[in-house]
Amino acid sequence: MGLDLQVPNQTARLTLRPLREADVHDLYAYHSSAEVHRFLPMPAMDAEALAARIIGGRWSTTSIDKEGDAAFLGAELRATGVVVGDLMLRYVNDEDKCGEIGYVFNPEFAGQGLATEAAHAVLHLAFDELGLHRMVARIDPLNDRSRRLAERLSMRLEAHLIKNCWMRGEWLDEVDYAILEEEFAALHDAG
Ligand SMILES: CC(C)(COP(=O)(O)OP(=O)(O)OC[C@H]1O[C@@H](n2cnc3c(N)ncnc32)[C@H](O)[C@@H]1OP(=O)(O)O)[C@@H](O)C(=O)NCCC(=O)NCCS
């Protein structure tokens, strides 16, 4: 089992591809916002911190070889070449073939279904290329937009975990949305 995401993945409007140094400007446009980072584990970032993540840091990983690996992709709007969001695919567990999806998009481009389009493609990669059995999205219960996105992806609300995460100096609840490979395939077959 393994996945190399160096090769760009095309959706209707986006190219999903590895992040590169030249993307710092586009990423800064939203990752510098405390509002965008409100429900994320790390605080908003300056350009230097973003560059460190992209150049040799966590977000430079684009292959998944073993459990625990997380790959990161930029979502480039093909019409303009602007990176409007980024996504994570984590290979959580080898034995249970379980993975996790994460996504952050620039609010300037919200409300067009771009995050849904990109996340859908990441689920495809997880199930069809990586061979996973179950994908989960771990969400702060107050994060309505993320919950709606998971629902648009036909992910099922499976758990509400009480004070499960130590984040931003306090214990926070988490809701888990999940979808199985056969459910995703059935949706796809149904068109
Ligand atoms: C979570 C997040 C990616 C969702 O972004 P989003 O803009 O709501 O999602 P999409 O790009 O898929 O757009 C969906 C909206 O576009 C509308 N839409 C328009 N065209 C659409 C299309 N072709 N397909 C799907 N939705 C479409 C939908 O109805 C929906 O509208 P709504 O906001 O009124 O419900 C974004 O809020 C974000 O980045 N938040 C900050 C980071 C974060 O919290 N990440 C999640 C951590 S768990």
The ligand as a MOL file (V3000), in Angstrom:
LIG
                    3D

  0  0  0     0  0            999 V3000
M  V30 BEGIN CTAB
M  V30 COUNTS 48 50 0 0 0
M  V30 BEGIN ATOM
M  V30 1 C -14.7530 24.0620 6.0160 0
M  V30 2 C -14.6330 24.9030 4.7470 0
M  V30 3 C -13.5590 24.3230 3.8320 0
M  V30 4 C -16.0000 24.8900 4.0230 0
M  V30 5 O -15.9770 25.8610 2.9770 0
M  V30 6 P -17.3070 26.1570 2.1200 0
M  V30 7 O -17.0780 27.3280 1.2820 0
M  V30 8 O -18.4780 26.1720 3.0540 0
M  V30 9 O -17.4410 24.8430 1.2440 0
M  V30 10 P -17.5790 24.7010 -0.3420 0
M  V30 11 O -16.4710 25.3860 -1.0380 0
M  V30 12 O -17.7720 23.2620 -0.6050 0
M  V30 13 O -18.9160 25.5110 -0.6590 0
M  V30 14 C -20.1510 25.0500 -0.1600 0
M  V30 15 C -21.1980 26.1220 -0.3080 0
M  V30 16 O -21.2950 26.4640 -1.6810 0
M  V30 17 C -22.5810 26.1360 -2.1780 0
M  V30 18 N -22.3670 25.6010 -3.5270 0
M  V30 19 C -22.4450 26.3580 -4.6560 0
M  V30 20 N -22.1260 25.6030 -5.7170 0
M  V30 21 C -21.8630 24.3560 -5.2700 0
M  V30 22 C -21.4750 23.1600 -5.8960 0
M  V30 23 N -21.3080 23.0760 -7.2190 0
M  V30 24 N -21.2410 22.0640 -5.1280 0
M  V30 25 C -21.3910 22.1010 -3.8010 0
M  V30 26 N -21.7530 23.2310 -3.1420 0
M  V30 27 C -22.0020 24.3580 -3.8790 0
M  V30 28 C -23.1570 25.1500 -1.1950 0
M  V30 29 O -24.5600 25.1880 -1.1800 0
M  V30 30 C -22.5910 25.6650 0.1090 0
M  V30 31 O -23.3100 26.7880 0.5070 0
M  V30 32 P -23.6690 27.1200 2.0370 0
M  V30 33 O -22.4170 27.7410 2.5950 0
M  V30 34 O -24.7580 28.0960 1.9530 0
M  V30 35 O -24.0250 25.8430 2.7230 0
M  V30 36 C -14.2850 26.3820 5.1080 0
M  V30 37 O -15.3180 26.9240 5.8910 0
M  V30 38 C -12.9590 26.5420 5.8590 0
M  V30 39 O -11.9010 26.4420 5.2840 0
M  V30 40 N -13.0210 26.7850 7.1830 0
M  V30 41 C -11.8310 27.0870 7.9590 0
M  V30 42 C -10.9300 25.8840 8.1530 0
M  V30 43 C -11.6650 24.7360 8.8280 0
M  V30 44 O -12.3750 24.9490 9.8100 0
M  V30 45 N -11.4580 23.5380 8.2910 0
M  V30 46 C -12.1210 22.3470 8.7750 0
M  V30 47 C -11.4630 21.8130 9.9720 0
M  V30 48 S -12.3260 20.3400 10.5240 0
M  V30 END ATOM
M  V30 BEGIN BOND
M  V30 1 1 1 2
M  V30 2 1 2 3
M  V30 3 1 2 4
M  V30 4 1 2 36
M  V30 5 1 4 5
M  V30 6 1 5 6
M  V30 7 2 6 7
M  V30 8 1 6 8
M  V30 9 1 6 9
M  V30 10 1 9 10
M  V30 11 2 10 11
M  V30 12 1 10 12
M  V30 13 1 10 13
M  V30 14 1 13 14
M  V30 15 1 14 15
M  V30 16 1 15 16
M  V30 17 1 15 30
M  V30 18 1 16 17
M  V30 19 1 17 18
M  V30 20 1 17 28
M  V30 21 1 18 19
M  V30 22 1 18 27
M  V30 23 2 19 20
M  V30 24 1 20 21
M  V30 25 1 21 22
M  V30 26 2 21 27
M  V30 27 1 22 23
M  V30 28 2 22 24
M  V30 29 1 24 25
M  V30 30 2 25 26
M  V30 31 1 26 27
M  V30 32 1 28 29
M  V30 33 1 28 30
M  V30 34 1 30 31
M  V30 35 1 31 32
M  V30 36 2 32 33
M  V30 37 1 32 34
M  V30 38 1 32 35
M  V30 39 1 36 37
M  V30 40 1 36 38
M  V30 41 2 38 39
M  V30 42 1 38 40
M  V30 43 1 40 41
M  V30 44 1 41 42
M  V30 45 1 42 43
M  V30 46 2 43 44
M  V30 47 1 43 45
M  V30 48 1 45 46
M  V30 49 1 46 47
M  V30 50 1 47 48
M  V30 END BOND
M  V30 END CTAB
M  END
